[in-house]
């Protein structure tokens, strides 16, 4: 499946990429660009991801640990959210 860039979308569909960047502060990654072949699906997928990340009852420290684990597994730089305080 090809990766879609913002320029590949119609003016109306570009709002999906713009919304993604506003919410996350970064351009869509590869998985999101593949899903963007169906822009409405990308909108729903992003909404689900944001809901899971920001509006669950999971302890924020555990949620951040899960994100760090995935990032480490994918060999990406781990960014710790400065707003979280970690205690032993």
Jmol script that loads the backbone (N, CA, C; Angstrom):
load data "model"
ATOM      1  N   UNK A   1       0.844  -1.156   0.000  1.00  0.00           N
ATOM      2  CA  UNK A   1       0.000   0.000   0.000  1.00  0.00           C
ATOM      3  C   UNK A   1       0.905   1.239   0.000  1.00  0.00           C
ATOM      4  N   UNK A   2       0.658   2.173  -0.873  1.00  0.00           N
ATOM      5  CA  UNK A   2       1.533   3.352  -0.959  1.00  0.00           C
ATOM      6  C   UNK A   2       1.328   4.300   0.224  1.00  0.00           C
ATOM      7  N   UNK A   3       2.400   5.017   0.565  1.00  0.00           N
ATOM      8  CA  UNK A   3       2.317   6.045   1.589  1.00  0.00           C
ATOM      9  C   UNK A   3       1.756   7.304   0.952  1.00  0.00           C
ATOM     10  N   UNK A   4       0.757   7.876   1.576  1.00  0.00           N
ATOM     11  CA  UNK A   4       0.122   9.081   1.067  1.00  0.00           C
ATOM     12  C   UNK A   4       0.789  10.292   1.706  1.00  0.00           C
ATOM     13  N   UNK A   5       1.033  11.297   0.905  1.00  0.00           N
ATOM     14  CA  UNK A   5       1.533  12.561   1.460  1.00  0.00           C
ATOM     15  C   UNK A   5       0.373  13.558   1.449  1.00  0.00           C
ATOM     16  N   UNK A   6       0.547  14.626   2.159  1.00  0.00           N
ATOM     17  CA  UNK A   6      -0.502  15.646   2.227  1.00  0.00           C
ATOM     18  C   UNK A   6      -0.861  16.158   0.835  1.00  0.00           C
ATOM     19  N   UNK A   7       0.135  16.283  -0.018  1.00  0.00           N
ATOM     20  CA  UNK A   7      -0.083  16.804  -1.369  1.00  0.00           C
ATOM     21  C   UNK A   7      -0.906  15.854  -2.245  1.00  0.00           C
ATOM     22  N   UNK A   8      -0.959  14.569  -1.877  1.00  0.00           N
ATOM     23  CA  UNK A   8      -1.731  13.596  -2.641  1.00  0.00           C
ATOM     24  C   UNK A   8      -3.232  13.713  -2.389  1.00  0.00           C
ATOM     25  N   UNK A   9      -3.602  14.407  -1.339  1.00  0.00           N
ATOM     26  CA  UNK A   9      -5.002  14.487  -0.929  1.00  0.00           C
ATOM     27  C   UNK A   9      -5.683  15.713  -1.516  1.00  0.00           C
ATOM     28  N   UNK A  10      -7.008  15.644  -1.571  1.00  0.00           N
ATOM     29  CA  UNK A  10      -7.778  16.810  -1.995  1.00  0.00           C
ATOM     30  C   UNK A  10      -7.730  17.837  -0.876  1.00  0.00           C
ATOM     31  N   UNK A  11      -8.135  19.046  -1.181  1.00  0.00           N
ATOM     32  CA  UNK A  11      -8.118  20.123  -0.184  1.00  0.00           C
ATOM     33  C   UNK A  11      -8.934  19.728   1.048  1.00  0.00           C
ATOM     34  N   UNK A  12     -10.073  19.107   0.839  1.00  0.00           N
ATOM     35  CA  UNK A  12     -10.930  18.683   1.950  1.00  0.00           C
ATOM     36  C   UNK A  12     -10.266  17.581   2.777  1.00  0.00           C
ATOM     37  N   UNK A  13      -9.613  16.635   2.111  1.00  0.00           N
ATOM     38  CA  UNK A  13      -8.962  15.521   2.803  1.00  0.00           C
ATOM     39  C   UNK A  13      -7.698  15.952   3.551  1.00  0.00           C
ATOM     40  N   UNK A  14      -7.083  17.047   3.129  1.00  0.00           N
ATOM     41  CA  UNK A  14      -5.863  17.532   3.790  1.00  0.00           C
ATOM     42  C   UNK A  14      -6.112  17.913   5.241  1.00  0.00           C
ATOM     43  N   UNK A  15      -7.359  18.210   5.558  1.00  0.00           N
ATOM     44  CA  UNK A  15      -7.701  18.556   6.935  1.00  0.00           C
ATOM     45  C   UNK A  15      -7.355  17.407   7.886  1.00  0.00           C
ATOM     46  N   UNK A  16      -7.389  16.164   7.395  1.00  0.00           N
ATOM     47  CA  UNK A  16      -7.031  15.007   8.226  1.00  0.00           C
ATOM     48  C   UNK A  16      -5.571  15.117   8.659  1.00  0.00           C
ATOM     49  N   UNK A  17      -4.685  15.439   7.723  1.00  0.00           N
ATOM     50  CA  UNK A  17      -3.258  15.596   8.045  1.00  0.00           C
ATOM     51  C   UNK A  17      -3.050  16.803   8.969  1.00  0.00           C
ATOM     52  N   UNK A  18      -3.743  17.900   8.684  1.00  0.00           N
ATOM     53  CA  UNK A  18      -3.600  19.105   9.498  1.00  0.00           C
ATOM     54  C   UNK A  18      -4.051  18.850  10.939  1.00  0.00           C
ATOM     55  N   UNK A  19      -5.166  18.141  11.084  1.00  0.00           N
ATOM     56  CA  UNK A  19      -5.681  17.811  12.408  1.00  0.00           C
ATOM     57  C   UNK A  19      -4.698  16.912  13.159  1.00  0.00           C
ATOM     58  N   UNK A  20      -4.123  15.949  12.451  1.00  0.00           N
ATOM     59  CA  UNK A  20      -3.142  15.048  13.047  1.00  0.00           C
ATOM     60  C   UNK A  20      -1.964  15.853  13.590  1.00  0.00           C
ATOM     61  N   UNK A  21      -1.444  16.764  12.801  1.00  0.00           N
ATOM     62  CA  UNK A  21      -0.294  17.575  13.212  1.00  0.00           C
ATOM     63  C   UNK A  21      -0.630  18.497  14.383  1.00  0.00           C
ATOM     64  N   UNK A  22      -1.843  19.045  14.395  1.00  0.00           N
ATOM     65  CA  UNK A  22      -2.260  19.901  15.514  1.00  0.00           C
ATOM     66  C   UNK A  22      -2.328  19.093  16.816  1.00  0.00           C
ATOM     67  N   UNK A  23      -2.895  17.895  16.751  1.00  0.00           N
ATOM     68  CA  UNK A  23      -3.069  17.071  17.943  1.00  0.00           C
ATOM     69  C   UNK A  23      -1.757  16.514  18.476  1.00  0.00           C
ATOM     70  N   UNK A  24      -0.874  16.102  17.584  1.00  0.00           N
ATOM     71  CA  UNK A  24       0.338  15.396  18.001  1.00  0.00           C
ATOM     72  C   UNK A  24       1.614  16.212  17.891  1.00  0.00           C
ATOM     73  N   UNK A  25       1.563  17.303  17.176  1.00  0.00           N
ATOM     74  CA  UNK A  25       2.752  18.136  17.040  1.00  0.00           C
ATOM     75  C   UNK A  25       3.791  17.550  16.102  1.00  0.00           C
ATOM     76  N   UNK A  26       3.396  16.613  15.267  1.00  0.00           N
ATOM     77  CA  UNK A  26       4.308  15.976  14.313  1.00  0.00           C
ATOM     78  C   UNK A  26       3.527  15.512  13.094  1.00  0.00           C
ATOM     79  N   UNK A  27       4.219  15.324  11.994  1.00  0.00           N
ATOM     80  CA  UNK A  27       3.580  14.835  10.766  1.00  0.00           C
ATOM     81  C   UNK A  27       3.217  13.359  10.926  1.00  0.00           C
ATOM     82  N   UNK A  28       2.216  12.888  10.186  1.00  0.00           N
ATOM     83  CA  UNK A  28       1.851  11.477  10.250  1.00  0.00           C
ATOM     84  C   UNK A  28       3.026  10.569   9.884  1.00  0.00           C
ATOM     85  N   UNK A  29       3.168   9.478  10.625  1.00  0.00           N
ATOM     86  CA  UNK A  29       4.211   8.493  10.359  1.00  0.00           C
ATOM     87  C   UNK A  29       3.786   7.517   9.274  1.00  0.00           C
ATOM     88  N   UNK A  30       4.602   6.526   9.038  1.00  0.00           N
ATOM     89  CA  UNK A  30       4.362   5.583   7.943  1.00  0.00           C
ATOM     90  C   UNK A  30       3.020   4.873   8.056  1.00  0.00           C
ATOM     91  N   UNK A  31       2.685   4.349   9.245  1.00  0.00           N
ATOM     92  CA  UNK A  31       1.414   3.636   9.386  1.00  0.00           C
ATOM     93  C   UNK A  31       0.249   4.562   9.093  1.00  0.00           C
ATOM     94  N   UNK A  32       0.352   5.802   9.540  1.00  0.00           N
ATOM     95  CA  UNK A  32      -0.724   6.764   9.312  1.00  0.00           C
ATOM     96  C   UNK A  32      -0.804   7.167   7.843  1.00  0.00           C
ATOM     97  N   UNK A  33       0.340   7.272   7.206  1.00  0.00           N
ATOM     98  CA  UNK A  33       0.343   7.626   5.777  1.00  0.00           C
ATOM     99  C   UNK A  33      -0.218   6.489   4.931  1.00  0.00           C
ATOM    100  N   UNK A  34      -0.036   5.247   5.373  1.00  0.00           N
ATOM    101  CA  UNK A  34      -0.633   4.114   4.648  1.00  0.00           C
ATOM    102  C   UNK A  34      -2.148   4.116   4.841  1.00  0.00           C
ATOM    103  N   UNK A  35      -2.578   4.353   6.073  1.00  0.00           N
ATOM    104  CA  UNK A  35      -4.021   4.394   6.352  1.00  0.00           C
ATOM    105  C   UNK A  35      -4.677   5.565   5.644  1.00  0.00           C
ATOM    106  N   UNK A  36      -3.919   6.613   5.349  1.00  0.00           N
ATOM    107  CA  UNK A  36      -4.466   7.805   4.691  1.00  0.00           C
ATOM    108  C   UNK A  36      -4.953   7.527   3.276  1.00  0.00           C
ATOM    109  N   UNK A  37      -4.712   6.323   2.764  1.00  0.00           N
ATOM    110  CA  UNK A  37      -5.328   5.954   1.485  1.00  0.00           C
ATOM    111  C   UNK A  37      -6.848   5.984   1.614  1.00  0.00           C
ATOM    112  N   UNK A  38      -7.318   5.878   2.847  1.00  0.00           N
ATOM    113  CA  UNK A  38      -8.740   6.039   3.170  1.00  0.00           C
ATOM    114  C   UNK A  38      -8.806   7.139   4.240  1.00  0.00           C
ATOM    115  N   UNK A  39      -8.847   8.409   3.841  1.00  0.00           N
ATOM    116  CA  UNK A  39      -8.745   9.522   4.787  1.00  0.00           C
ATOM    117  C   UNK A  39      -9.734   9.452   5.957  1.00  0.00           C
ATOM    118  N   UNK A  40     -10.955   9.008   5.704  1.00  0.00           N
ATOM    119  CA  UNK A  40     -11.926   8.918   6.789  1.00  0.00           C
ATOM    120  C   UNK A  40     -11.503   7.871   7.812  1.00  0.00           C
ATOM    121  N   UNK A  41     -10.868   6.795   7.346  1.00  0.00           N
ATOM    122  CA  UNK A  41     -10.359   5.774   8.253  1.00  0.00           C
ATOM    123  C   UNK A  41      -9.220   6.338   9.097  1.00  0.00           C
ATOM    124  N   UNK A  42      -8.347   7.135   8.501  1.00  0.00           N
ATOM    125  CA  UNK A  42      -7.259   7.760   9.257  1.00  0.00           C
ATOM    126  C   UNK A  42      -7.825   8.656  10.354  1.00  0.00           C
ATOM    127  N   UNK A  43      -8.860   9.400  10.049  1.00  0.00           N
ATOM    128  CA  UNK A  43      -9.481  10.277  11.047  1.00  0.00           C
ATOM    129  C   UNK A  43      -9.986   9.447  12.232  1.00  0.00           C
ATOM    130  N   UNK A  44     -10.639   8.346  11.941  1.00  0.00           N
ATOM    131  CA  UNK A  44     -11.191   7.493  13.012  1.00  0.00           C
ATOM    132  C   UNK A  44     -10.091   6.766  13.776  1.00  0.00           C
ATOM    133  N   UNK A  45      -9.073   6.306  13.065  1.00  0.00           N
ATOM    134  CA  UNK A  45      -7.948   5.614  13.696  1.00  0.00           C
ATOM    135  C   UNK A  45      -7.222   6.562  14.643  1.00  0.00           C
ATOM    136  N   UNK A  46      -6.998   7.783  14.198  1.00  0.00           N
ATOM    137  CA  UNK A  46      -6.318   8.779  15.028  1.00  0.00           C
ATOM    138  C   UNK A  46      -7.150   9.126  16.252  1.00  0.00           C
ATOM    139  N   UNK A  47      -8.460   9.253  16.065  1.00  0.00           N
ATOM    140  CA  UNK A  47      -9.342   9.561  17.197  1.00  0.00           C
ATOM    141  C   UNK A  47      -9.293   8.436  18.232  1.00  0.00           C
ATOM    142  N   UNK A  48      -9.287   7.190  17.777  1.00  0.00           N
ATOM    143  CA  UNK A  48      -9.221   6.054  18.691  1.00  0.00           C
ATOM    144  C   UNK A  48      -7.890   6.065  19.445  1.00  0.00           C
ATOM    145  N   UNK A  49      -6.789   6.313  18.742  1.00  0.00           N
ATOM    146  CA  UNK A  49      -5.468   6.332  19.373  1.00  0.00           C
ATOM    147  C   UNK A  49      -5.380   7.439  20.417  1.00  0.00           C
ATOM    148  N   UNK A  50      -5.900   8.611  20.101  1.00  0.00           N
ATOM    149  CA  UNK A  50      -5.863   9.720  21.057  1.00  0.00           C
ATOM    150  C   UNK A  50      -6.743   9.420  22.274  1.00  0.00           C
ATOM    151  N   UNK A  51      -7.859   8.785  22.052  1.00  0.00           N
ATOM    152  CA  UNK A  51      -8.735   8.417  23.166  1.00  0.00           C
ATOM    153  C   UNK A  51      -8.037   7.422  24.086  1.00  0.00           C
ATOM    154  N   UNK A  52      -7.409   6.421  23.510  1.00  0.00           N
ATOM    155  CA  UNK A  52      -6.686   5.432  24.315  1.00  0.00           C
ATOM    156  C   UNK A  52      -5.530   6.070  25.059  1.00  0.00           C
ATOM    157  N   UNK A  53      -4.866   6.994  24.424  1.00  0.00           N
ATOM    158  CA  UNK A  53      -3.679   7.600  25.022  1.00  0.00           C
ATOM    159  C   UNK A  53      -4.019   8.612  26.112  1.00  0.00           C
ATOM    160  N   UNK A  54      -5.096   9.359  25.923  1.00  0.00           N
ATOM    161  CA  UNK A  54      -5.364  10.492  26.811  1.00  0.00           C
ATOM    162  C   UNK A  54      -6.614  10.400  27.676  1.00  0.00           C
ATOM    163  N   UNK A  55      -7.488   9.434  27.414  1.00  0.00           N
ATOM    164  CA  UNK A  55      -8.767   9.428  28.132  1.00  0.00           C
ATOM    165  C   UNK A  55      -9.133   8.049  28.672  1.00  0.00           C
ATOM    166  N   UNK A  56      -8.163   7.346  29.197  1.00  0.00           N
ATOM    167  CA  UNK A  56      -8.446   6.055  29.821  1.00  0.00           C
ATOM    168  C   UNK A  56      -8.138   6.157  31.310  1.00  0.00           C
ATOM    169  N   UNK A  57      -8.533   5.150  32.042  1.00  0.00           N
ATOM    170  CA  UNK A  57      -8.276   5.132  33.480  1.00  0.00           C
ATOM    171  C   UNK A  57      -6.907   4.553  33.820  1.00  0.00           C
ATOM    172  N   UNK A  58      -6.139   4.221  32.812  1.00  0.00           N
ATOM    173  CA  UNK A  58      -4.808   3.674  33.043  1.00  0.00           C
ATOM    174  C   UNK A  58      -3.917   4.731  33.688  1.00  0.00           C
ATOM    175  N   UNK A  59      -3.179   4.315  34.697  1.00  0.00           N
ATOM    176  CA  UNK A  59      -2.241   5.208  35.378  1.00  0.00           C
ATOM    177  C   UNK A  59      -1.316   5.834  34.328  1.00  0.00           C
ATOM    178  N   UNK A  60      -1.165   7.156  34.314  1.00  0.00           N
ATOM    179  CA  UNK A  60      -0.323   7.811  33.312  1.00  0.00           C
ATOM    180  C   UNK A  60       1.102   7.275  33.271  1.00  0.00           C
ATOM    181  N   UNK A  61       1.631   6.862  34.422  1.00  0.00           N
ATOM    182  CA  UNK A  61       2.994   6.319  34.443  1.00  0.00           C
ATOM    183  C   UNK A  61       3.059   4.987  33.708  1.00  0.00           C
ATOM    184  N   UNK A  62       2.023   4.153  33.862  1.00  0.00           N
ATOM    185  CA  UNK A  62       1.997   2.873  33.147  1.00  0.00           C
ATOM    186  C   UNK A  62       1.800   3.090  31.648  1.00  0.00           C
ATOM    187  N   UNK A  63       0.952   4.058  31.319  1.00  0.00           N
ATOM    188  CA  UNK A  63       0.734   4.372  29.899  1.00  0.00           C
ATOM    189  C   UNK A  63       2.043   4.845  29.274  1.00  0.00           C
ATOM    190  N   UNK A  64       2.778   5.708  29.979  1.00  0.00           N
ATOM    191  CA  UNK A  64       4.046   6.198  29.445  1.00  0.00           C
ATOM    192  C   UNK A  64       5.061   5.064  29.346  1.00  0.00           C
ATOM    193  N   UNK A  65       5.057   4.155  30.318  1.00  0.00           N
ATOM    194  CA  UNK A  65       5.946   2.997  30.271  1.00  0.00           C
ATOM    195  C   UNK A  65       5.647   2.145  29.042  1.00  0.00           C
ATOM    196  N   UNK A  66       4.375   1.957  28.732  1.00  0.00           N
ATOM    197  CA  UNK A  66       4.003   1.191  27.537  1.00  0.00           C
ATOM    198  C   UNK A  66       4.516   1.885  26.273  1.00  0.00           C
ATOM    199  N   UNK A  67       4.363   3.206  26.210  1.00  0.00           N
ATOM    200  CA  UNK A  67       4.851   3.956  25.043  1.00  0.00           C
ATOM    201  C   UNK A  67       6.369   3.856  24.929  1.00  0.00           C
ATOM    202  N   UNK A  68       7.061   3.959  26.053  1.00  0.00           N
ATOM    203  CA  UNK A  68       8.520   3.863  26.040  1.00  0.00           C
ATOM    204  C   UNK A  68       8.963   2.469  25.590  1.00  0.00           C
ATOM    205  N   UNK A  69       8.236   1.452  26.014  1.00  0.00           N
ATOM    206  CA  UNK A  69       8.573   0.077  25.633  1.00  0.00           C
ATOM    207  C   UNK A  69       8.435  -0.111  24.129  1.00  0.00           C
ATOM    208  N   UNK A  70       7.356   0.384  23.573  1.00  0.00           N
ATOM    209  CA  UNK A  70       7.144   0.267  22.126  1.00  0.00           C
ATOM    210  C   UNK A  70       8.218   1.040  21.377  1.00  0.00           C
ATOM    211  N   UNK A  71       8.527   2.247  21.841  1.00  0.00           N
ATOM    212  CA  UNK A  71       9.569   3.047  21.179  1.00  0.00           C
ATOM    213  C   UNK A  71      10.920   2.342  21.237  1.00  0.00           C
ATOM    214  N   UNK A  72      11.233   1.790  22.396  1.00  0.00           N
ATOM    215  CA  UNK A  72      12.515   1.078  22.535  1.00  0.00           C
ATOM    216  C   UNK A  72      12.535  -0.142  21.624  1.00  0.00           C
ATOM    217  N   UNK A  73      11.431  -0.844  21.557  1.00  0.00           N
ATOM    218  CA  UNK A  73      11.350  -2.016  20.689  1.00  0.00           C
ATOM    219  C   UNK A  73      11.572  -1.620  19.232  1.00  0.00           C
ATOM    220  N   UNK A  74      11.024  -0.501  18.865  1.00  0.00           N
ATOM    221  CA  UNK A  74      11.157  -0.040  17.480  1.00  0.00           C
ATOM    222  C   UNK A  74      12.462   0.708  17.259  1.00  0.00           C
ATOM    223  N   UNK A  75      13.310   0.760  18.286  1.00  0.00           N
ATOM    224  CA  UNK A  75      14.620   1.409  18.232  1.00  0.00           C
ATOM    225  C   UNK A  75      14.532   2.896  17.913  1.00  0.00           C
ATOM    226  N   UNK A  76      13.550   3.524  18.508  1.00  0.00           N
ATOM    227  CA  UNK A  76      13.409   4.968  18.354  1.00  0.00           C
ATOM    228  C   UNK A  76      13.863   5.652  19.622  1.00  0.00           C
ATOM    229  N   UNK A  77      14.123   6.895  19.503  1.00  0.00           N
ATOM    230  CA  UNK A  77      14.503   7.677  20.668  1.00  0.00           C
ATOM    231  C   UNK A  77      13.319   7.762  21.626  1.00  0.00           C
ATOM    232  N   UNK A  78      13.559   7.548  22.873  1.00  0.00           N
ATOM    233  CA  UNK A  78      12.511   7.596  23.887  1.00  0.00           C
ATOM    234  C   UNK A  78      12.424   9.000  24.452  1.00  0.00           C
ATOM    235  N   UNK A  79      11.239   9.543  24.434  1.00  0.00           N
ATOM    236  CA  UNK A  79      11.014  10.883  24.973  1.00  0.00           C
ATOM    237  C   UNK A  79      10.117  10.754  26.201  1.00  0.00           C
ATOM    238  N   UNK A  80      10.631  11.121  27.332  1.00  0.00           N
ATOM    239  CA  UNK A  80       9.850  11.065  28.555  1.00  0.00           C
ATOM    240  C   UNK A  80       9.097  12.377  28.701  1.00  0.00           C
ATOM    241  N   UNK A  81       7.834  12.288  28.983  1.00  0.00           N
ATOM    242  CA  UNK A  81       7.025  13.485  29.154  1.00  0.00           C
ATOM    243  C   UNK A  81       7.427  14.171  30.445  1.00  0.00           C
ATOM    244  N   UNK A  82       7.886  15.397  30.374  1.00  0.00           N
ATOM    245  CA  UNK A  82       8.385  16.086  31.566  1.00  0.00           C
ATOM    246  C   UNK A  82       7.309  16.338  32.612  1.00  0.00           C
ATOM    247  N   UNK A  83       6.039  16.251  32.225  1.00  0.00           N
ATOM    248  CA  UNK A  83       4.961  16.530  33.179  1.00  0.00           C
ATOM    249  C   UNK A  83       4.725  15.367  34.136  1.00  0.00           C
ATOM    250  N   UNK A  84       5.321  14.215  33.866  1.00  0.00           N
ATOM    251  CA  UNK A  84       5.116  13.052  34.728  1.00  0.00           C
ATOM    252  C   UNK A  84       6.244  12.926  35.732  1.00  0.00           C
ATOM    253  N   UNK A  85       5.876  12.660  36.946  1.00  0.00           N
ATOM    254  CA  UNK A  85       6.866  12.477  37.988  1.00  0.00           C
ATOM    255  C   UNK A  85       6.938  10.987  38.301  1.00  0.00           C
ATOM    256  N   UNK A  86       8.136  10.411  38.222  1.00  0.00           N
ATOM    257  CA  UNK A  86       8.310   8.993  38.470  1.00  0.00           C
ATOM    258  C   UNK A  86       8.892   8.783  39.865  1.00  0.00           C
ATOM    259  N   UNK A  87       8.234   7.932  40.610  1.00  0.00           N
ATOM    260  CA  UNK A  87       8.711   7.618  41.958  1.00  0.00           C
ATOM    261  C   UNK A  87       8.818   6.105  42.095  1.00  0.00           C
ATOM    262  N   UNK A  88       9.810   5.655  42.847  1.00  0.00           N
ATOM    263  CA  UNK A  88       9.986   4.230  43.095  1.00  0.00           C
ATOM    264  C   UNK A  88       9.025   3.769  44.153  1.00  0.00           C
TER     265      UNK A  88
END
end "model"
wireframe off; spacefill off
backbone 0.3
color backbone group
